[in-house]
Amino acid sequence: MQALFDRVLTLNLIATTVIFYVAARIYLLPNLGRLNPRSVLIPILLLHSLRHLGLMFLTRGATYPGLPQQFAYPAAVGDFVTALLAFISIFLVVRGSRVARPFVWLFNVVGTLDLLDAITLATVHNALPFMGPAYWIPAFWVPALLVTHYITFVILIKHWKGNA
């Protein structure tokens, strides 16, 4: 039964990531050259500002007893730090600050590494059976975050010339 549960969550993570990517590929990525980076980054940064929700991994009731702390604490803290970086980035991008672009880079690298670390730690420490109601985080939330990190890298590398 455990192996089936692990496969379902993995399938949800992969399938939802593919669906978010297809949506981005159809509706957003072909238009990035015509859009102001600010108009795309602000909604992405607002979305990532909600990553404080990763603190749910530390909350009784949001997960089942036994959630490995080797996963829960790094995932929760990494999400919270990323949320703060995203939130600060909003104001820098809106103001057209000279440090906006480096700060968005910092947010994007830290946030991407945090997600990769959380996925790895969840796998290594067998966190999946203990996700409980927080199951929606890796099944839906993480795929959206992964795709928007990718979009942000594309903007930073190809489309952000000077101030946003």
C-alpha positions in Angstrom: 0.0 0.0 0.0 2.8 2.4 0.9 4.5 1.9 -2.5 1.2 2.8 -4.2 0.8 6.0 -2.1 4.4 7.0 -3.0 3.7 6.5 -6.7 0.4 8.5 -6.6 2.1 11.5 -5.0 5.0 11.3 -7.5 2.5 11.0 -10.4 0.6 14.0 -9.1 3.8 16.1 -8.7 5.0 15.2 -12.2 1.6 15.4 -14.0 0.7 18.7 -12.4 4.2 20.2 -13.2 3.7 19.1 -16.9 0.2 20.7 -17.0 1.5 24.0 -15.5 4.4 24.0 -18.0 2.1 23.3 -20.9 -0.1 26.2 -19.9 2.9 28.5 -19.6 4.2 27.2 -22.9 0.9 28.0 -24.7 -0.1 31.2 -23.0 2.9 32.9 -21.5 6.3 31.9 -22.8 5.6 32.8 -26.5 4.6 36.3 -25.3 7.5 37.1 -23.0 9.4 39.1 -25.6 6.4 41.5 -25.9 5.7 41.8 -22.2 7.4 44.1 -19.7 9.3 41.8 -17.2 7.6 43.7 -14.4 4.1 42.7 -15.5 5.1 39.0 -15.4 7.3 39.1 -12.3 4.9 40.8 -10.0 2.2 38.0 -10.1 5.0 35.4 -9.8 6.5 37.2 -6.8 3.0 37.5 -5.2 2.5 33.8 -5.6 5.8 33.0 -4.0 5.2 35.4 -1.2 2.5 32.9 -0.1 5.2 30.3 0.5 4.9 31.1 4.2 2.3 28.3 3.9 5.2 25.8 4.0 5.2 26.5 7.7 2.3 24.1 7.8 4.8 21.3 7.8 5.5 22.3 11.4 1.8 22.5 12.5 -0.1 19.7 14.2 -3.2 18.9 12.2 -1.7 19.9 8.9 0.4 16.8 8.8 0.2 13.4 10.4 2.3 12.5 13.5 5.6 11.1 12.5 6.5 13.6 9.7 10.3 13.4 9.7 11.8 16.6 11.2 14.8 16.2 8.9 12.3 17.2 6.1 9.8 19.4 7.9 12.1 22.0 9.4 14.3 22.6 6.3 11.2 22.7 4.0 9.3 25.1 6.3 12.2 27.4 6.9 13.3 27.4 3.2 9.7 28.3 2.1 9.5 31.1 4.7 12.8 32.6 3.7 11.8 32.3 0.0 8.5 34.0 0.8 10.3 36.9 2.4 12.7 37.3 -0.5 9.8 37.3 -3.0 7.9 39.8 -0.9 10.8 42.2 -0.7 11.5 41.7 -4.4 8.0 43.0 -5.2 8.7 46.4 -3.9 12.2 46.5 -5.5 10.7 45.6 -8.9 7.8 48.0 -8.6 10.2 50.9 -7.8 12.6 49.9 -10.6 15.4 49.7 -8.1 18.9 49.1 -9.3 19.1 46.1 -6.9 15.7 44.6 -8.1 17.3 42.3 -10.7 20.0 40.9 -8.3 17.4 40.5 -5.6 15.1 38.6 -8.0 18.0 36.4 -8.9 18.6 35.7 -5.2 15.0 34.9 -4.6 14.9 32.6 -7.6 18.0 30.7 -6.9 17.2 30.3 -3.2 13.6 29.3 -3.9 14.5 26.8 -6.6 17.2 25.2 -4.4 14.7 25.1 -1.5 12.2 23.1 -3.6 14.8 20.7 -4.9 16.1 20.2 -1.4 12.5 19.6 0.0 11.7 17.1 -2.7 15.0 15.3 -2.0 14.5 15.3 1.8 10.9 14.2 1.5 12.1 11.2 -0.6 15.2 10.3 1.5 13.3 10.6 4.8 10.1 9.0 3.6 7.9 12.0 4.5 5.1 11.1 2.0 3.0 8.9 4.3 2.9 11.7 6.9 1.8 14.6 4.6 -1.8 14.4 5.7 -3.8 17.4 4.7 -0.5 19.1 3.6 -0.5 16.6 0.7 -1.7 19.4 -1.6 1.6 21.2 -1.2 3.7 18.7 -3.2 0.7 17.7 -5.4 -0.3 21.1 -6.5 1.7 24.0 -5.0 5.2 22.7 -5.7 4.5 22.2 -9.4 3.2 25.8 -9.8 6.3 27.0 -7.9 8.7 25.0 -10.1 7.2 26.3 -13.3 7.1 29.9 -12.1 10.8 29.6 -11.1 11.6 28.4 -14.6 9.7 31.4 -16.1 11.6 33.7 -13.8 14.9 32.3 -15.0 13.8 32.8 -18.6 12.9 36.4 -17.9 16.2 37.1 -16.0 18.3 35.5 -18.7 16.5 36.5 -21.9 14.1 39.3 -21.4 15.1 41.6 -18.6 17.3 44.3 -20.1 18.1 47.0 -17.6 15.3 47.9 -15.2 12.0 46.0 -15.3 
